[in-house]
Structures are given as C-alpha cells and as structure tokens.
Amino acid sequence: MRDLSAARSAPAPASEPPPATPAASISSELLAKLRDEVSWRVDGGYDARDRIIERVVASVALPPELVAREVEAQLAAHAQAEATWRGLTDADKLARAFAALQGDGLLTRANFGQTQDDATEAIDQERAQAKAAGQHPRGWVYGRRNGRSANTR
C-alpha cells in the first residue's frame, strides 16, 4: 500500500481557487443582508439563477460561491413552497391586468427598469417606437418590483 499522507498534506497548487468563505466567518449583519437580498430576488420570480447571483454579488460584498449557495438553498425552498400553491397567484393576476390594459391600448411593462429614471427613459423610447410604427398607445403603465414604485400616465 502506498503512503498518501504526504500527498494529502501538501499545499494546493497556486492555480486552484481559494476555499469559499464559510457563512460563519461573516458578520450577522452581512449574512442577514445576503439572505434578504436573495429572498427578495427569488420571491420576485423574474430572474434566473445566474442573474440573481450576478445582481446579489454586485450589491453585497461577498464571494460568488457563498452567494450561489444561498441562492440555491432559497430557490429549492421556493420551489417546494410553490408546489403547494393553488389557484392564481398575485403575479398571475398582475400579468392578466397588464395584458388587459395592453388590450385597451396602453403600453404596459411589468418589472421594468432598475430605477424610476431608467424605466421612464425606456418607456419613452418604446412610446416613440410605437408612434413611428403607426401605433398610438393611449398611455402607459409600468411597474418595478422594489416594493416602492408603480408608475402610470
């Protein structure tokens, strides 16, 4: 039998990534911020896994590996909860309402823009494109999932 103890204790080559930061080594405030940010994005249901990770890494100063583990855990818990839902969800109702408004001649967008300013700029561009194409929306409505903004005109 070969003795592998020396190989096990040898330092890792420099090309290997550093070990992931364990959750226990970060402050409780930062961990709470991570969990809250991930929860907000997972519960929103608009972004795919990789996009959630990208956005959370950009807003919380933590390694992507740690963020990815939290995202995976929350996505799994969300999927289990979602399997028990019956009937229309609030998101389903909102999508139907936006579709009805669109059918009534309004330009509608849900989960639109990162800030009110960029959403307003983007909706103005879409209104101009619609007019150039011979369409004449009666107005517009968009919403952003940040708990604070829904804009209409």
C-alpha positions in Angstrom: 0.0 0.0 0.0 1.2 3.5 -0.9 1.5 6.1 1.8 -0.7 9.1 0.7 -0.3 11.1 3.9 2.3 13.4 2.3 0.1 14.0 -0.7 -2.8 14.9 1.5 -0.9 17.4 3.5 0.9 19.0 0.5 -0.2 22.6 -0.2 -2.7 23.1 -3.0 -1.3 24.3 -6.3 -1.5 28.1 -6.8 -3.8 27.7 -9.7 -6.7 26.3 -7.5 -9.3 28.8 -6.4 -9.2 29.8 -2.7 -11.7 28.0 -0.5 -15.1 29.5 -0.3 -15.8 31.9 2.6 -17.9 30.0 5.2 -21.1 31.7 6.3 -19.9 31.5 9.9 -16.9 33.8 9.1 -19.1 36.8 8.0 -20.9 39.2 10.3 -24.5 38.5 11.2 -25.5 41.9 9.6 -23.9 41.0 6.3 -25.4 37.5 6.4 -28.8 39.0 7.0 -28.3 41.4 4.1 -27.3 38.5 1.9 -30.4 36.4 2.8 -32.7 39.4 2.5 -31.3 40.4 -1.0 -31.5 36.8 -2.2 -35.0 36.3 -0.8 -36.3 39.5 -2.5 -35.0 38.4 -5.9 -36.0 34.7 -5.6 -39.5 35.6 -4.4 -39.9 38.1 -7.3 -39.6 35.2 -9.7 -38.3 37.4 -12.6 -34.6 36.5 -12.7 -32.9 33.2 -13.5 -30.4 31.7 -11.0 -27.3 33.1 -12.7 -28.8 36.6 -12.9 -29.8 36.5 -9.3 -26.3 35.6 -8.3 -24.8 38.3 -10.5 -27.1 41.0 -9.1 -26.6 39.9 -5.5 -22.8 39.8 -5.8 -22.9 43.3 -7.2 -24.9 44.6 -4.2 -23.4 42.5 -1.4 -19.6 42.3 -1.0 -19.4 38.6 -0.7 -17.7 35.8 -2.8 -19.9 34.5 -5.7 -19.6 30.9 -4.3 -21.2 31.9 -1.0 -23.9 33.9 -2.8 -24.5 30.9 -5.1 -25.0 28.5 -2.2 -27.6 30.9 -0.6 -29.4 31.3 -4.0 -29.5 27.5 -4.5 -30.9 27.0 -1.0 -33.6 29.6 -1.4 -34.6 28.5 -4.9 -35.1 25.0 -3.6 -37.2 26.2 -0.7 -39.2 28.4 -3.0 -39.8 25.6 -5.4 -41.1 23.4 -2.6 -43.5 26.1 -1.4 -44.6 26.9 -5.0 -45.6 23.3 -5.5 -48.3 23.8 -2.8 -49.8 26.9 -4.3 -53.4 26.6 -5.6 -55.2 29.0 -7.9 -54.0 32.3 -9.3 -51.0 34.0 -7.6 -50.7 37.7 -7.3 -48.1 37.6 -10.1 -50.6 35.8 -12.3 -53.3 38.5 -11.5 -50.8 41.3 -12.3 -49.9 39.7 -15.6 -53.6 39.4 -16.5 -54.2 43.0 -15.5 -51.3 44.3 -17.6 -52.5 42.2 -20.6 -56.0 43.7 -20.2 -54.6 47.2 -20.1 -52.4 46.4 -23.2 -55.6 45.2 -24.9 -57.2 48.5 -24.1 -54.5 50.4 -25.9 -52.0 51.1 -23.2 -48.3 50.3 -23.4 -47.6 48.1 -20.4 -44.5 46.7 -18.8 -44.0 44.7 -15.6 -40.8 44.5 -13.6 -39.4 47.3 -15.8 -36.2 49.1 -15.2 -33.7 49.2 -12.4 -34.6 52.8 -11.3 -37.5 55.0 -12.0 -35.4 57.2 -14.2 -34.1 54.4 -16.5 -37.6 52.9 -16.6 -39.2 56.2 -17.6 -36.4 56.7 -20.3 -37.0 53.2 -21.7 -40.8 53.6 -21.8 -40.4 57.0 -23.6 -38.3 55.2 -26.2 -40.9 52.5 -26.6 -43.6 55.0 -26.9 -41.6 56.8 -29.7 -41.0 53.5 -31.5 -44.7 52.6 -31.3 -45.7 56.0 -32.8 -43.1 55.6 -35.5 -44.7 52.3 -36.3 -48.1 53.9 -36.7 -49.4 52.8 -33.3 -50.8 55.3 -30.9 -50.9 54.0 -27.3 -53.4 55.8 -25.2 -51.0 55.9 -22.3 -48.6 53.7 -20.5 -48.1 51.8 -17.2 -45.0 50.1 -15.8 -44.1 48.6 -12.5 -40.8 47.8 -10.8 -40.5 45.1 -8.2 -38.9 47.1 -5.4 -41.8 47.5 -3.1 -41.9 51.2 -3.7 -42.8 52.0 -7.3 -45.6 51.7 -9.8 -45.9 54.4 -12.4 -48.8 55.3 -14.7 -49.8 58.0 -17.1 
